[in-house]
Amino acid sequence: MEAVYLSFILMLSIFLGLELIAKVPATLHTPLMSGSNAISGITVVGALTAANQGSSDVALWLGTAAVALATINVVGGYMVTDRMLAMFKKKD
């Protein structure tokens, strides 16, 4: 029964995410994505916890990979935001 419940939540979140993304104007897309990438910092903390709690080698490697990928996501989000904000600066 729990698998059905979790599958329903997954399908609902996919549908809601697609609907929300489709309605966001292009001018707001980059700032909103930057905010969501900043929230991905929570993923880094969770991945660090998972890597630290790993009782097997597989858990340690998966946790390390999660830390690396989440860090790339956060840094990339800030780089995109910096580039987007640079477009709005006055040029001398």
VOZA-639963 format. One record per residue: residue number from 1; residue in one letter; x, y, z of N, C-alpha, C, CB in turn. Coordinates in Angstrom, 2 decimals, decimal comma, padded with zeros to 5 digits. Each point is the difference from the previous one (the first is absolute). Glycine has a CB too. Layout:
N
(NUM 'A' (X Y Z) (X Y Z) (X Y Z) (X Y Z))
...
end
This chain:
92
(1 'M' (000,82 -001,20 000,00) (-000,82 001,20 000,00) (000,87 001,26 000,00) (-001,81 -001,26 001,21))
(2 'E' (002,93 001,18 -000,50) (000,87 001,17 000,07) (000,60 000,33 -001,37) (000,52 -000,56 002,39))
(3 'A' (-000,23 -000,46 -003,19) (000,56 000,24 -001,33) (-001,01 000,74 -000,88) (001,41 -002,07 000,21))
(4 'V' (-002,68 001,75 -000,08) (-001,03 000,69 -000,76) (-000,08 001,46 000,43) (-001,30 -002,15 -000,26))
(5 'Y' (001,37 002,38 001,55) (-000,04 001,36 000,54) (001,19 000,82 -000,49) (-001,21 -000,85 002,01))
(6 'L' (002,41 000,27 -001,94) (001,20 000,71 -000,44) (-000,02 000,23 -001,51) (001,27 -001,02 001,91))
(7 'S' (-001,78 000,05 -002,67) (-000,12 000,18 -001,45) (-000,97 001,12 -000,34) (000,51 -002,43 -000,33))
(8 'F' (-001,60 002,53 001,07) (-000,97 001,08 -000,21) (000,64 001,36 000,27) (-001,87 -001,56 000,64))
(9 'I' (002,64 001,66 000,43) (000,67 001,26 000,33) (001,02 000,34 -001,08) (-000,33 -000,43 002,47))
(10 'L' (001,07 -000,55 -002,97) (000,97 000,23 -001,07) (-000,68 000,52 -001,25) (001,45 -001,80 000,94))
(11 'M' (-002,53 001,15 -001,36) (-000,72 000,43 -001,21) (-000,60 001,40 000,19) (-000,52 -002,41 -000,53))
(12 'L' (-000,02 002,68 001,69) (-000,57 001,31 000,28) (001,07 001,09 -000,02) (-001,78 -001,09 001,38))
(13 'S' (002,96 000,80 -000,82) (001,07 000,99 000,01) (000,55 000,23 -001,41) (000,57 -000,66 002,35))
(14 'I' (-000,50 -000,38 -003,17) (000,45 000,17 -001,39) (-000,99 000,88 -000,75) (001,14 -002,26 000,04))
(15 'F' (-002,42 001,98 000,09) (-001,02 000,80 -000,68) (000,03 001,45 000,47) (-001,43 -002,05 -000,23))
(16 'L' (001,50 002,25 001,53) (000,03 001,36 000,55) (001,25 000,74 -000,45) (-001,31 -000,78 001,98))
(17 'G' (002,45 000,11 -001,97) (001,24 000,64 -000,45) (-000,06 000,41 -001,45) (001,22 -001,34 001,66))
(18 'L' (-001,75 000,48 -002,52) (-000,12 000,35 -001,42) (-000,95 001,18 -000,21) (000,47 -002,40 -000,59))
(19 'E' (-001,56 002,42 001,32) (-000,96 001,09 -000,13) (000,61 001,33 000,47) (-001,88 -001,64 000,33))
(20 'L' (002,60 001,59 000,77) (000,62 001,23 000,51) (001,08 000,52 -000,93) (-000,50 -000,77 002,31))
(21 'I' (001,34 -000,12 -002,82) (001,08 000,42 -000,88) (-000,55 000,56 -001,31) (001,49 -001,73 001,03))
(22 'A' (-002,56 001,15 -001,53) (-000,57 000,45 -001,27) (-000,58 001,41 000,11) (-000,50 -002,37 -000,57))
(23 'K' (000,10 002,77 001,77) (-000,64 001,30 000,18) (000,96 001,11 000,41) (-002,04 -001,23 000,63))
(24 'V' (003,32 000,91 -000,46) (000,98 001,00 000,41) (000,51 000,74 -001,24) (000,68 -001,40 002,01))
(25 'P' (-000,77 002,74 -002,02) (000,54 000,74 -001,15) (001,52 -000,15 -000,08) (-001,89 001,65 000,19))
(26 'A' (002,41 -001,51 -001,40) (001,44 -000,21 -000,23) (000,85 000,97 000,82) (-000,52 -000,81 -002,30))
(27 'T' (000,03 002,02 002,55) (000,79 000,98 000,75) (000,16 -000,39 001,47) (-000,79 001,76 -001,57))
(28 'L' (-000,11 -002,57 002,08) (000,10 -000,42 001,40) (000,62 -001,37 000,18) (-002,00 001,38 000,45))
(29 'H' (002,22 -002,08 -001,54) (000,45 -001,38 000,11) (001,36 -000,12 000,68) (-001,30 -000,51 -002,05))
(30 'T' (002,27 001,31 001,64) (001,34 -000,12 000,57) (000,05 000,36 001,49) (000,92 000,53 -002,25))
(31 'P' (-001,57 000,58 002,69) (000,03 000,27 001,44) (-000,69 -001,07 000,84) (000,04 002,41 -000,56))
(32 'L' (-001,13 -002,96 000,04) (-000,68 -001,06 000,76) (000,84 -001,27 000,05) (-002,21 000,97 -000,68))
(33 'M' (002,88 -001,29 -000,41) (000,85 -001,18 000,00) (001,20 000,21 000,93) (-000,72 -000,53 -002,35))
(34 'S' (001,20 001,75 002,43) (001,09 000,28 000,91) (-000,43 -000,23 001,45) (000,94 001,66 -001,64))
(35 'G' (-002,14 -001,21 001,94) (-000,52 -000,23 001,35) (-000,15 -001,47 000,31) (-001,19 002,17 -000,14))
(36 'S' (000,71 -002,93 -000,82) (-000,15 -001,44 000,24) (001,36 -000,68 000,11) (-002,18 000,03 -001,22))
(37 'N' (003,19 000,47 000,50) (001,33 -000,57 000,14) (000,61 000,35 001,35) (000,29 000,14 -002,48))
(38 'A' (-000,63 001,02 003,00) (000,49 000,35 001,33) (-000,62 -000,94 001,04) (000,29 002,42 -000,70))
(39 'I' (-001,54 -002,76 000,49) (-000,66 -000,94 000,90) (000,67 -001,37 -000,10) (-002,18 001,27 -000,22))
(40 'S' (002,79 -001,55 -000,92) (000,70 -001,28 -000,17) (001,17 -000,13 000,96) (-000,68 -000,02 -002,38))
(41 'G' (001,05 001,11 003,03) (001,02 -000,09 001,04) (-000,42 -000,96 001,10) (000,70 002,33 -000,51))
(42 'I' (-002,00 -002,45 000,71) (-000,51 -000,97 000,97) (000,36 -001,41 -000,44) (-001,90 001,55 000,61))
(43 'T' (001,91 -001,77 -001,92) (000,38 -001,30 -000,53) (001,45 -000,31 000,33) (-001,67 000,26 -001,85))
(44 'V' (002,51 000,76 001,83) (001,41 -000,21 000,35) (000,11 -000,47 001,45) (000,71 001,78 -001,67))
(45 'V' (-001,47 -001,16 002,54) (000,04 -000,40 001,42) (-000,49 -001,44 000,17) (-000,37 002,40 000,69))
(46 'G' (-000,72 -002,73 -001,39) (-000,51 -001,37 000,06) (000,98 -001,01 -000,56) (-002,29 000,91 -000,17))
(47 'A' (002,95 -000,53 -000,92) (000,98 -000,90 -000,61) (001,21 -000,19 000,91) (-000,76 000,73 -002,27))
(48 'L' (001,17 000,35 002,93) (001,11 -000,13 000,96) (-000,38 -000,94 001,14) (000,78 002,31 -000,58))
(49 'T' (-002,00 -002,19 001,04) (-000,48 -000,89 001,06) (-000,03 -001,44 -000,47) (-001,36 001,87 000,95))
(50 'A' (000,88 -002,08 -002,18) (-000,06 -001,36 -000,54) (001,40 -000,58 -000,17) (-002,14 000,57 -001,17))
(51 'A' (003,07 000,25 000,71) (001,37 -000,49 -000,18) (000,65 -000,33 001,35) (000,20 001,36 -002,11))
(52 'N' (-000,54 -000,58 003,12) (000,58 -000,22 001,33) (-000,60 -001,23 000,67) (000,38 002,46 000,20))
(53 'Q' (-001,65 -002,75 -000,46) (-000,68 -001,11 000,66) (000,18 -001,32 -000,74) (-001,66 001,62 000,87))
(54 'G' (002,34 -001,58 -001,99) (000,14 -001,22 -000,82) (000,67 -001,12 000,75) (000,11 001,43 -002,00))
(55 'S' (-000,81 -002,55 002,10) (000,58 -001,15 000,70) (000,68 -000,95 -000,98) (-001,76 000,21 001,76))
(56 'S' (001,55 000,03 -003,05) (000,67 -000,84 -000,99) (000,72 000,89 -001,00) (-001,74 -001,81 000,27))
(57 'D' (002,58 001,18 -001,07) (000,75 000,75 -000,99) (-000,92 000,61 -001,06) (001,97 -001,51 000,39))
(58 'V' (-003,02 000,79 -000,75) (-000,94 000,49 -001,01) (-000,68 001,27 000,51) (-000,37 -002,35 -000,86))
(59 'A' (-000,06 002,35 002,12) (-000,66 001,18 000,56) (000,96 001,19 000,05) (-001,49 -001,49 001,36))
(60 'L' (002,74 001,23 -001,05) (000,99 001,07 000,04) (000,22 000,59 -001,40) (001,11 -001,12 001,97))
(61 'W' (-000,99 000,26 -002,99) (000,20 000,49 -001,36) (-001,22 000,74 -000,52) (001,55 -001,90 -000,42))
(62 'L' (-002,73 001,39 000,72) (-001,23 000,69 -000,43) (-000,14 001,35 000,71) (-001,10 -002,22 -000,44))
(63 'G' (001,41 002,27 001,71) (-000,04 001,26 000,73) (001,00 001,01 -000,52) (-000,75 -001,25 001,99))
(64 'T' (001,94 000,78 -002,33) (001,02 000,88 -000,56) (-000,44 000,54 -001,37) (001,78 -001,27 001,24))
(65 'A' (-002,36 000,40 -002,06) (-000,49 000,43 -001,31) (-001,13 001,02 000,17) (000,64 -002,23 -000,99))
(66 'A' (-001,51 002,01 001,98) (-001,10 000,94 000,25) (000,54 001,35 000,43) (-001,49 -001,91 000,64))
(67 'V' (002,51 001,93 000,19) (000,62 001,27 000,42) (000,57 000,73 -001,21) (000,54 -000,97 002,26))
(68 'A' (000,16 000,25 -003,12) (000,62 000,62 -001,17) (-001,06 000,57 -000,94) (001,93 -001,58 000,19))
(69 'L' (-002,96 000,81 -000,49) (-001,03 000,46 -000,93) (-000,81 001,16 000,58) (-000,12 -002,32 -000,93))
(70 'A' (-000,20 002,26 002,20) (-000,76 001,10 000,62) (000,84 001,28 000,05) (-001,29 -001,68 001,36))
(71 'T' (002,57 001,54 -001,12) (000,88 001,18 000,01) (000,09 000,62 -001,39) (001,31 -001,00 001,89))
(72 'I' (-001,19 000,18 -002,92) (000,01 000,51 -001,37) (-001,30 000,74 -000,29) (001,51 -001,89 -000,73))
(73 'N' (-002,62 001,36 001,18) (-001,31 000,63 -000,21) (-000,07 001,37 000,66) (-001,04 -002,27 -000,13))
(74 'V' (001,48 002,37 001,36) (-000,05 001,27 000,72) (000,94 001,03 -000,63) (-000,59 -001,24 002,11))
(75 'V' (001,82 000,85 -002,38) (000,97 000,93 -000,59) (-000,47 000,44 -001,39) (001,87 -001,10 001,30))
(76 'G' (-002,37 000,17 -002,09) (-000,51 000,35 -001,33) (-001,16 000,97 000,07) (000,73 -002,21 -000,81))
(77 'G' (-001,61 002,03 001,79) (-001,12 000,93 000,16) (000,47 001,41 000,30) (-001,38 -001,89 000,81))
(78 'Y' (002,37 002,00 000,05) (000,53 001,34 000,30) (000,74 000,60 -001,19) (000,17 -000,67 002,39))
(79 'M' (000,50 -000,15 -003,16) (000,70 000,51 -001,19) (-001,00 000,53 -001,03) (001,87 -001,62 000,41))
(80 'V' (-002,96 000,89 -000,60) (-001,03 000,46 -000,94) (-000,61 001,30 000,49) (-000,49 -002,38 -000,68))
(81 'T' (000,23 002,48 001,96) (-000,57 001,23 000,55) (000,95 001,17 -000,17) (-001,30 -001,35 001,65))
(82 'D' (002,58 001,13 -001,39) (000,98 001,07 -000,17) (000,06 000,46 -001,45) (001,32 -000,92 001,92))
(83 'R' (-001,35 -000,01 -002,82) (000,02 000,35 -001,43) (-001,26 000,76 -000,40) (001,40 -002,01 -000,46))
(84 'M' (-002,55 001,59 001,00) (-001,25 000,67 -000,32) (-000,01 001,43 000,56) (-001,18 -002,22 000,01))
(85 'L' (001,68 002,39 001,19) (000,02 001,34 000,60) (001,00 000,90 -000,71) (-000,66 -001,00 002,19))
(86 'A' (001,72 000,44 -002,74) (000,98 000,79 -000,74) (-000,62 000,62 -001,26) (001,83 -001,48 000,88))
(87 'M' (-002,85 000,84 -001,42) (-000,66 000,54 -001,20) (-000,73 001,29 000,31) (-000,24 -002,31 -000,89))
(88 'F' (-000,14 002,53 002,15) (-000,77 001,18 000,36) (000,85 001,15 000,53) (-001,87 -001,53 000,50))
(89 'K' (003,17 001,32 -000,37) (000,90 001,07 000,47) (000,25 000,99 -001,13) (001,09 -001,57 001,65))
(90 'K' (-000,95 002,84 -001,27) (000,32 001,02 -001,00) (001,44 -000,14 -000,43) (-001,69 001,56 000,99))
(91 'K' (001,91 -001,43 -002,29) (001,35 -000,09 -000,53) (000,59 001,39 -000,09) (-000,58 -002,08 -001,29))
(92 'D' (001,84 002,20 001,65) (000,66 001,31 -000,03) (000,44 000,38 -001,40) (000,77 -000,37 002,33))
end
